[in-house]
């Protein structure tokens, strides 16, 4: 027993010194071999490293390989009885390398450091080698009850450790380039920062294949929880047949189980209809136009109750079949996640297993395959009470009438807003703060760049404007501001002063109902988060370049001039106290 313990300790030392000098590693290998051969009183003194030519296989005891049998699950075959421990070896010009050890019934892959150096190696970075073998666990497919694709490419050098985040890299990327440039990269097919990809998921949802979604239809016979009509024609027939019982309303959620419905048309004695209970609210979202059946239509009081029998028109997710929500863990159970938006129902997450492990929650994370429009299992993970401060991005896969809550899957784990940066990142997604610009806006900017560039306006644009470049115009924005959209000027005139207020003339470049105009209406304003890059209403080529009143640059403006007397009294001429002109200024 002592001899086996000695062998084990020496072998561990071998594995842990692969990142040290070669001579020391070879010496420990020789010691390990001598111990494994049970040589008593072995001389562990000086070792001639030139005589050592041991590979990893030479110190690994041979064993019988177990046969792999195939089990049919759904429409796919999975390999069962994965060997409990497989030492993965890879040959390099500099020698052998232990990449990792796969363990049975778990996704944990233990990393062993190596002294192998490649041309791409950098200090502090892991030399990752991919094993492109598809690895499936029987329990994955069995627990899903359908042909849910759980194929995963195992990275043999991934360390078993808590969930990591790319936020530092994301911050660097988003601070280096503006949102217009990131939009250009995105539409070229280049990779965009992680946080912007997440924001696009929350804004536009995911596109999932119909066959993939169909896998989640209930296999067993359950009673319908939601007795709702999905036929618009039939809903209109209800409204026409009995206008006192069936009422067209706009629903406003007051939580997961309470809602109020306001009739679209004014009805005497019925200003609000109260809905109570998950089954009566139905599969609705805040702001939907619905048909409500009055339960107590004979009630003469204004406190009427009812239930939703169908949705006439979606508002919030009119064009999104699989929305993505920012969620936290629900207090009632680890298999339920609660959207941070209080008007959205809880979501039952698709997970490999629900483990009652004290206060620990067990989840399954999925990757989104955009090309195949499916979700693929990435890994299982546990959340302990100390690590519970996570926020999850959950995609709604389906909402069947037989289940009280929609079925979803976790596609991203984010750190809780324990810092200003993390907090703003989550709030940007939760409140849909705009980031990248639409493809049409990018095309419009490309046309402008081709015509006259993003610097000073062309001579044709300067025609029919008053030249006020001689004025000492100045901006009053903060020193680090780039979108300088207004300036002031002051000049001495007979009997007083003339004050000019100059506003950048965006209308020369943004015409009514153009892509930039439409997007500006949607954004409404520029958001300055102080510690992060501003999210401009207009794309940066306009907001911080072409239309920004930068020092020493010729710019187009709309100017308003006022005349004040020496006593500060505003003067009027022919009952007019101001003058408006299209101008050229230089601040």
GIMOBEL-V306054 format. One record per helix or strand of 3 or more residues. SS is the DSSP state (h for helix, s for strand). FROM is the first residue (numbers start at 1). TO is the last residue. Records with the same first field share a line. If there is no record, write none. Layout:
SS=FROM-TO ; FROM-TO
This chain:
h=2-16 ; 22-36 ; 49-51 ; 56-59 ; 138-144 ; 167-176 ; 179-188 ; 194-204 ; 210-214 ; 232-241 ; 278-281 ; 385-387 ; 420-430 ; 439-452 ; 459-462 ; 506-508 ; 515-523 ; 540-546
s=70-73 ; 76-79 ; 85-92 ; 95-103 ; 109-111 ; 130-135 ; 152-155 ; 246-253 ; 258-263 ; 273-276 ; 289-294 ; 304-313 ; 324-329 ; 336-339 ; 347-349 ; 360-369 ; 374-383 ; 390-398 ; 406-415 ; 486-493 ; 496-504 ; 554-565 ; 578-586
